[in-house]
Amino acid sequence: MLPSLRRPEQSLITIPLPLIRVRHRLPSTGGSKDIIRQTIQLPCDLAIIMCDPEWKVKLGAEIIIFIHRPGEDLSDLLYRWRTTQIHLDKEYEWLMPPKDEHMFSEGADQVHPLFVLFENSPTRIRKGLAGSYLPNVVDTHFEVFSDEELLKKII
């Protein structure tokens, strides 16, 4: 799905904790339509948007990443995906990172989910995603630190 293999770093825009601006069209009394804009935070963790590095335009495919959270069950994970699907089924545009604000960022032709699990994620979640034919990967490099260990690494 990478638009340019020669310039892969310029072919992707990553948006952590993404926001979209949804446009709602409401009929007015005069017969024309009023547009109401609403900003929504998607319940996913990361959005990866494909773009053409030469033309600097967003392309039609988007990858929406959901990272399994501690204590989250399969139904919660699927609920986040379904809620995201509902939001992205409307007319929307991405609120882009500052360096990419100039880019045309409306809607997508294809939205693909990707679920990131960890070694300690329950097996039933892996089986449930596989049974639902939803793509997932298992991160084996995840480390859990106590608060003290984390402070030592930061300082």
C-alpha positions as CSV (number, residue, x, y, z in Angstrom):
1,M,0.0,0.0,0.0
2,L,3.0,2.3,0.2
3,P,2.6,4.9,-2.6
4,S,6.4,5.4,-3.1
5,L,9.1,2.9,-2.4
6,R,11.8,5.4,-3.3
7,R,10.5,7.8,-0.6
8,P,8.6,5.7,1.9
9,E,9.2,8.3,4.8
10,Q,7.4,10.9,2.7
11,S,4.6,8.5,1.7
12,L,3.0,8.1,5.1
13,I,1.6,10.6,7.6
14,T,1.1,9.2,11.1
15,I,-1.4,10.9,13.4
16,P,-1.4,9.8,17.0
17,L,-4.7,9.9,18.8
18,P,-6.4,11.3,15.6
19,L,-9.0,13.9,15.3
20,I,-11.4,14.3,12.4
21,R,-13.8,17.1,11.5
22,V,-17.2,15.7,10.5
23,R,-19.5,17.7,8.4
24,H,-23.2,17.4,9.0
25,R,-25.6,18.9,6.4
26,L,-28.9,20.2,7.8
27,P,-31.7,21.4,5.6
28,S,-32.5,25.0,6.3
29,T,-35.8,26.9,5.9
30,G,-34.6,28.5,2.6
31,G,-34.0,25.2,0.8
32,S,-30.3,25.4,0.8
33,K,-28.2,23.3,3.2
34,D,-26.4,24.5,6.2
35,I,-23.2,22.7,7.2
36,I,-22.3,22.1,10.8
37,R,-18.7,21.0,11.6
38,Q,-17.9,18.9,14.6
39,T,-14.5,17.8,15.8
40,I,-14.3,14.2,17.0
41,Q,-11.5,12.2,18.6
42,L,-11.5,8.7,17.1
43,P,-11.3,5.9,19.6
44,C,-8.2,4.5,17.8
45,D,-4.6,5.0,18.8
46,L,-3.0,5.9,15.5
47,A,-4.0,6.7,12.0
48,I,-1.6,6.1,9.0
49,I,-2.5,8.1,6.0
50,M,-1.1,7.4,2.6
51,C,0.1,10.4,0.5
52,D,1.8,11.0,-2.8
53,P,5.2,12.5,-1.9
54,E,5.6,14.3,-5.2
55,W,2.1,15.9,-5.5
56,K,1.7,16.3,-1.7
57,V,-1.9,15.0,-1.7
58,K,-3.5,12.4,0.5
59,L,-4.4,9.2,-1.3
60,G,-7.5,7.0,-0.8
61,A,-6.2,4.4,1.7
62,E,-6.0,4.8,5.4
63,I,-4.8,2.4,8.1
64,I,-6.4,2.7,11.5
65,I,-4.4,1.1,14.4
66,F,-5.9,-0.1,17.6
67,I,-3.4,-1.0,20.4
68,H,-4.7,-3.5,23.0
69,R,-5.0,-1.7,26.3
70,P,-4.5,-3.4,29.7
71,G,-7.8,-4.8,31.0
72,E,-9.5,-4.4,27.6
73,D,-11.5,-7.3,26.4
74,L,-12.3,-8.3,22.8
75,S,-15.7,-6.7,22.9
76,D,-14.1,-3.4,24.0
77,L,-11.5,-3.6,21.2
78,L,-14.2,-4.4,18.6
79,Y,-16.4,-1.6,19.9
80,R,-13.6,0.9,19.3
81,W,-13.2,-0.3,15.7
82,R,-17.0,-0.2,15.1
83,T,-17.3,3.3,16.5
84,T,-14.4,4.4,14.3
85,Q,-16.2,2.9,11.3
86,I,-19.4,4.9,12.1
87,H,-17.4,8.2,12.3
88,L,-15.5,7.5,9.1
89,D,-18.7,6.7,7.2
90,K,-19.6,10.4,7.2
91,E,-18.1,13.3,5.3
92,Y,-14.9,14.1,7.2
93,E,-11.5,15.5,7.0
94,W,-8.4,14.8,9.2
95,L,-7.0,17.4,11.5
96,M,-3.5,17.0,10.2
97,P,-0.2,17.5,12.1
98,P,1.2,21.0,11.7
99,K,3.8,20.1,9.0
100,D,1.1,18.5,6.9
101,E,-1.8,21.0,7.4
102,H,-1.5,22.2,3.8
103,M,-2.5,18.7,2.5
104,F,-6.0,18.0,1.2
105,S,-7.3,15.5,3.8
106,E,-10.9,14.6,3.1
107,G,-12.3,11.1,3.4
108,A,-11.0,7.8,2.1
109,D,-11.8,5.1,-0.4
110,Q,-10.5,2.4,1.9
111,V,-10.1,2.2,5.6
112,H,-8.1,-0.8,7.0
113,P,-7.9,-1.7,10.7
114,L,-4.8,-3.2,12.3
115,F,-4.9,-4.5,15.8
116,V,-1.7,-4.5,17.9
117,L,-1.6,-7.1,20.6
118,F,1.1,-8.0,23.1
119,E,2.5,-11.4,24.3
120,N,0.4,-11.0,27.5
121,S,-2.8,-10.2,25.6
122,P,-5.4,-12.9,26.3
123,T,-5.5,-15.7,23.8
124,R,-9.3,-15.3,23.3
125,I,-8.6,-11.8,21.8
126,R,-6.2,-13.3,19.3
127,K,-8.7,-16.0,18.4
128,G,-11.6,-13.5,18.3
129,L,-9.7,-11.2,15.9
130,A,-8.7,-14.2,13.7
131,G,-12.3,-15.5,13.7
132,S,-13.5,-12.0,12.6
133,Y,-10.8,-11.9,9.9
134,L,-9.4,-8.7,11.3
135,P,-5.6,-8.2,10.8
136,N,-3.5,-8.2,14.0
137,V,0.2,-8.4,15.0
138,V,1.7,-9.3,18.3
139,D,4.4,-7.0,19.6
140,T,7.1,-9.1,21.3
141,H,9.3,-6.2,22.3
142,F,7.0,-4.7,24.9
143,E,8.5,-4.2,28.3
144,V,6.7,-3.4,31.5
145,F,8.5,-1.1,33.9
146,S,7.7,-0.1,37.5
147,D,7.4,3.6,38.2
148,E,10.9,3.6,39.7
149,E,12.5,1.9,36.7
150,L,10.7,4.3,34.3
151,L,11.9,7.3,36.2
152,K,15.5,6.0,36.1
153,K,15.3,5.6,32.3
154,I,13.9,9.1,31.9
155,I,16.5,10.7,34.2
